[in-house]
């Protein structure tokens, strides 16, 4: 899913803390019923670990009869990672998957050599209206696995380890953090944790993973005297252990992992280590050679003219 063809986000002001390499201020686009903030890719940071795309959408409250309609569209060379804080989205893809995703769950869709999917508000939820708030992220696949078979995995909230300790709640959604291990299968070292902190509580962020970033969803945090509010992606320097202190009740996510095995090209919904592979995918979508989405065969998003 890609809600808008946004330009690169802007870098923020340099912080005093030397452990923070870059502060990314996402570009925000208002789509009428809700807003989207895109933090990755940015002008100076294309990837954090395997994460090549990071969108924060909502929170939004849809009126009765309204919702999202991301029509069928293709992907190659990546895995989409969908995670909700509020609401529900119906996922359908060309493998025949039809699964709703709800708060705290995760949809991991491996595009590999090619997949098509749609994401819409379901009929019942559209009739009643309601909240929508979450993250849409992409992880690039290792070069040797870019052409792997497409796949889809859904994980319920009960599958993820949760750490609760003195005002901290940490959901370890992907990878290994704080001694807990997620069951989500990945193609490279990847971490993603959903963290809430009570005001005055501190959270250590160790340096076990080479590339890490903290995104502030809500509230305000302090790192070595620098304060950061919502909508900031803090890219951390490799090897530095830091401490995050909650100035107010705060909600953050931690993302990262091992560095990618080389640069990646990204165009629309396509990611690849090879420019010619992206050109091939563009031609295949234009020619109608990707699969159809059962139950959502009529509409599709045409190839952008850019």
C-alpha positions as CSV (number, residue, x, y, z in Angstrom):
1,X,0.0,0.0,0.0
2,X,1.2,3.5,-0.8
3,X,-1.3,6.2,-0.1
4,X,0.4,9.0,-2.0
5,X,3.4,9.5,-4.3
6,X,5.1,11.8,-1.9
7,X,8.4,13.5,-2.2
8,X,11.2,12.8,0.2
9,X,10.6,14.0,3.8
10,X,12.8,16.8,5.0
11,X,15.7,16.3,7.5
12,X,15.2,18.0,10.9
13,X,17.6,20.1,12.9
14,X,20.7,18.5,14.2
15,X,20.3,17.4,17.8
16,X,22.9,17.9,20.5
17,X,22.9,14.2,21.2
18,X,25.8,12.6,19.2
19,X,24.0,9.2,19.3
20,X,21.3,10.5,17.0
21,X,22.6,10.6,13.4
22,X,19.6,12.2,11.8
23,X,16.2,13.6,12.7
24,X,13.7,13.0,9.9
25,X,10.6,15.2,9.7
26,X,8.1,13.4,7.5
27,X,6.3,15.0,4.7
28,X,2.6,15.1,5.6
29,X,-0.2,14.9,3.0
30,X,-3.8,15.5,3.8
31,X,-6.0,13.1,1.9
32,X,-9.3,14.6,3.2
33,X,-10.5,12.0,5.6
34,X,-7.0,11.3,7.0
35,X,-3.4,12.4,6.8
36,X,-0.3,10.4,6.0
37,X,3.3,11.1,7.2
38,X,6.1,9.5,5.2
39,X,9.5,9.2,7.0
40,X,11.3,6.8,4.7
41,X,12.8,7.0,2.1
42,X,14.2,10.4,2.9
43,X,16.7,12.7,1.2
44,X,19.6,11.5,3.4
45,X,18.4,8.2,4.7
46,X,17.1,5.7,2.2
47,X,17.1,2.6,4.5
48,X,17.2,1.8,8.2
49,X,18.2,-1.9,8.3
50,X,15.9,-3.4,5.6
51,X,13.2,-0.8,6.1
52,X,13.0,1.2,2.9
53,X,9.5,2.7,3.4
54,X,7.8,4.0,6.5
55,X,4.3,5.6,6.4
56,X,2.3,6.7,9.5
57,X,-1.4,7.2,8.7
58,X,-4.2,8.6,10.8
59,X,-5.5,8.8,13.4
60,X,-8.7,9.4,11.5
61,X,-12.3,8.9,12.2
62,X,-14.4,7.9,9.2
63,X,-18.1,8.8,9.1
64,X,-20.7,6.1,8.2
65,X,-20.3,5.1,4.6
66,X,-16.7,6.2,4.4
67,X,-13.4,4.3,4.5
68,X,-10.2,3.6,2.6
69,X,-10.0,2.1,-0.9
70,X,-6.5,1.2,-2.0
71,X,-7.3,-0.5,-5.3
72,X,-5.3,-3.5,-6.5
73,X,-1.7,-2.6,-7.3
74,X,1.6,-4.6,-7.8
75,X,4.8,-5.0,-5.8
76,X,8.1,-6.7,-6.4
77,X,11.4,-7.1,-4.4
78,X,10.0,-6.3,-1.0
79,X,7.7,-7.4,1.9
80,X,5.0,-5.1,3.1
81,X,4.5,-4.9,6.8
82,X,1.1,-3.6,8.0
83,X,0.4,-2.8,11.6
84,X,-2.6,-1.0,13.2
85,X,-3.1,0.9,16.4
86,X,-6.8,1.4,15.7
87,X,-9.4,0.2,13.2
88,X,-9.5,-2.6,10.6
89,X,-8.4,-3.1,7.0
90,X,-9.4,-5.9,4.7
91,X,-6.4,-7.3,2.8
92,X,-6.8,-9.3,-0.4
93,X,-4.1,-10.5,-2.8
94,X,-3.4,-12.4,-5.9
95,X,-2.5,-15.5,-3.9
96,X,-6.2,-15.7,-2.9
97,X,-5.7,-14.3,0.6
98,X,-8.6,-12.4,2.2
99,X,-7.8,-11.5,5.8
100,X,-8.8,-8.5,7.9
101,X,-6.0,-6.9,10.0
102,X,-6.9,-5.5,13.4
103,X,-4.9,-3.6,16.1
104,X,-1.8,-5.3,17.4
105,X,-1.8,-7.9,14.5
106,X,0.6,-7.9,11.6
107,X,0.3,-8.7,7.9
108,X,3.6,-9.7,6.3
109,X,3.2,-9.9,2.6
110,X,6.3,-11.0,0.6
111,X,6.1,-9.7,-2.9
112,X,9.2,-11.5,-4.3
113,X,9.0,-11.8,-8.0
114,X,5.5,-10.2,-8.0
115,X,2.2,-9.9,-6.2
116,X,-0.9,-7.8,-6.4
117,X,-3.0,-6.7,-3.4
118,X,-5.8,-4.3,-2.3
119,X,-6.6,-2.8,1.1
120,X,-10.0,-1.6,1.8
121,X,-12.4,-0.8,4.6
122,X,-14.7,-3.8,4.9
123,X,-18.5,-3.6,4.3
124,X,-19.6,-3.8,7.9
125,X,-17.1,-1.3,9.2
126,X,-17.7,1.1,6.3
127,X,-21.4,1.1,7.2
128,X,-20.7,1.9,10.8
129,X,-17.7,4.2,10.4
130,X,-14.9,4.2,12.9
131,X,-11.2,5.0,13.7
132,X,-8.2,4.1,11.6
133,X,-4.6,4.6,12.7
134,X,-1.4,2.6,11.9
135,X,1.8,2.1,10.0
136,X,2.6,0.8,6.6
137,X,6.2,-0.3,6.2
138,X,8.2,-2.0,3.5
139,X,11.3,-4.1,4.0
140,X,13.6,-4.7,1.1
141,X,14.5,-8.3,0.3
142,X,18.1,-9.5,0.1
143,X,19.4,-9.5,-3.5
144,X,19.5,-13.3,-3.6
145,X,15.9,-13.5,-2.6
146,X,14.3,-10.7,-4.6
147,X,12.8,-13.2,-7.0
148,X,11.5,-15.6,-4.4
149,X,7.9,-16.9,-4.6
150,X,5.3,-14.5,-3.2
151,X,3.8,-15.3,0.2
152,X,1.5,-13.9,2.9
153,X,1.6,-14.4,6.7
154,X,-0.9,-13.1,9.2
155,X,0.0,-13.1,12.9
156,X,-2.5,-12.4,15.7
157,X,-1.7,-10.2,18.6
158,X,-1.6,-13.2,21.0
159,X,1.5,-14.5,19.2
160,X,3.8,-11.6,20.1
161,X,5.8,-11.5,23.4
162,X,5.0,-8.6,25.6
163,X,7.3,-7.1,28.2
164,X,5.7,-5.1,31.0
165,X,7.9,-3.5,33.7
166,X,7.5,-0.4,35.8
167,X,5.5,1.8,33.3
168,X,7.0,0.2,30.2
169,X,5.0,-2.0,27.8
170,X,7.0,-3.4,24.9
171,X,5.4,-5.5,22.1
172,X,8.2,-7.3,20.3
173,X,6.5,-7.7,16.9
174,X,9.5,-8.6,14.6
175,X,12.9,-9.9,15.6
176,X,14.5,-10.1,19.0
177,X,14.6,-7.4,21.6
178,X,15.0,-7.3,25.3
179,X,15.4,-11.1,25.4
180,X,12.1,-11.7,23.7
181,X,11.7,-13.3,20.3
182,X,8.9,-12.7,17.7
183,X,7.6,-15.7,15.7
184,X,7.5,-13.6,12.4
185,X,9.8,-15.2,9.8
186,X,12.0,-12.6,8.0
187,X,14.5,-12.8,5.1
188,X,17.1,-10.8,7.0
189,X,17.8,-9.5,10.5
190,X,14.8,-7.2,11.2
191,X,13.4,-5.6,14.4
192,X,10.1,-3.8,15.1
193,X,8.7,-3.1,18.5
194,X,5.7,-1.1,19.7
195,X,6.4,0.6,23.0
196,X,4.4,2.7,25.4
197,X,6.0,4.6,28.3
198,X,4.4,6.3,31.3
199,X,5.6,9.9,32.0
200,X,9.0,9.8,33.8
201,X,9.9,6.3,32.7
202,X,13.1,5.5,30.9
203,X,13.8,2.9,28.2
204,X,17.3,1.7,27.3
205,X,17.9,1.1,23.6
206,X,20.9,-1.2,23.2
207,X,23.3,-1.5,20.2
208,X,22.8,-5.2,19.5
209,X,21.4,-4.3,16.0
210,X,23.6,-2.2,13.8
211,X,20.9,0.1,12.3
212,X,18.1,1.4,14.5
213,X,15.6,4.2,14.5
214,X,12.9,5.4,16.9
215,X,9.6,6.9,15.6
216,X,7.5,9.0,18.0
217,X,3.9,8.2,17.5
218,X,2.5,10.2,20.4
219,X,3.8,12.1,23.4
220,X,7.2,13.6,24.0
221,X,10.5,11.9,24.7
222,X,14.0,13.1,25.8
223,X,17.3,11.7,24.7
224,X,20.4,13.2,26.4
225,X,18.7,16.6,26.8
226,X,17.0,16.8,23.3
227,X,13.2,16.6,23.3
228,X,11.2,15.2,20.4
229,X,7.5,15.2,19.9
230,X,5.2,13.2,17.6
231,X,6.0,12.6,14.0
232,X,9.8,12.4,14.2
233,X,12.0,9.5,13.0
234,X,15.3,9.5,15.0
235,X,18.0,7.6,13.2
236,X,20.5,6.3,15.7
237,X,24.3,6.0,15.2
238,X,25.5,2.4,15.0
239,X,27.2,1.1,18.2
240,X,25.8,3.7,20.6
241,X,23.5,2.6,23.5
242,X,21.0,5.3,24.4
243,X,18.3,5.9,26.9
244,X,14.8,7.2,26.0
245,X,13.0,9.1,28.8
246,X,9.3,9.9,28.5
247,X,8.6,13.5,29.2
248,X,4.9,12.8,29.0
249,X,3.0,9.5,28.4
250,X,4.6,8.4,25.1
251,X,4.1,6.0,22.3
252,X,7.1,5.1,20.1
253,X,8.2,2.3,17.8
254,X,11.7,0.9,17.3
255,X,12.7,-0.3,13.8
256,X,15.9,-1.5,12.2
257,X,18.1,-4.5,11.7
258,X,21.2,-5.4,9.6
259,X,22.3,-3.2,6.8
260,X,21.1,-4.1,3.3
261,X,23.5,-6.0,1.0
262,X,23.8,-3.0,-1.3
263,X,21.7,-0.1,-2.5
264,X,18.1,-0.4,-3.6
265,X,16.2,1.4,-6.3
266,X,12.6,2.3,-5.5
267,X,10.0,3.4,-8.0
268,X,6.3,3.5,-7.2
269,X,5.5,0.1,-5.6
270,X,8.6,-1.6,-6.9
271,X,11.9,-2.2,-5.1
272,X,15.0,-3.9,-6.6
273,X,18.8,-4.0,-6.6
274,X,18.6,-3.6,-10.4
275,X,17.1,-0.8,-12.4
276,X,16.3,-3.0,-15.3
277,X,14.1,-5.2,-13.1
278,X,12.0,-2.2,-12.2
279,X,11.6,-1.4,-15.9
280,X,10.5,-4.9,-16.5
281,X,7.9,-4.7,-13.7
282,X,6.6,-1.5,-15.1
283,X,6.1,-3.0,-18.5
284,X,4.5,-6.2,-17.0
285,X,1.9,-4.2,-15.0
286,X,1.2,-2.0,-18.1
287,X,0.6,-5.1,-20.2
288,X,-1.6,-6.8,-17.5
289,X,0.8,-9.7,-16.9
290,X,0.5,-9.6,-13.1
291,X,-2.2,-11.7,-11.4
292,X,-5.7,-10.7,-10.4
293,X,-7.0,-10.3,-6.9
294,X,-9.9,-12.8,-6.3
295,X,-12.9,-10.8,-5.0
296,X,-11.4,-7.5,-6.2
297,X,-10.9,-8.1,-9.9
298,X,-12.5,-5.0,-11.5
299,X,-10.6,-2.0,-10.3
300,X,-6.8,-1.4,-10.3
301,X,-4.3,1.4,-10.0
302,X,-2.8,2.2,-13.4
303,X,1.0,2.7,-13.8
304,X,1.9,6.3,-12.9
305,X,2.9,8.6,-15.7
306,X,6.2,9.6,-14.2
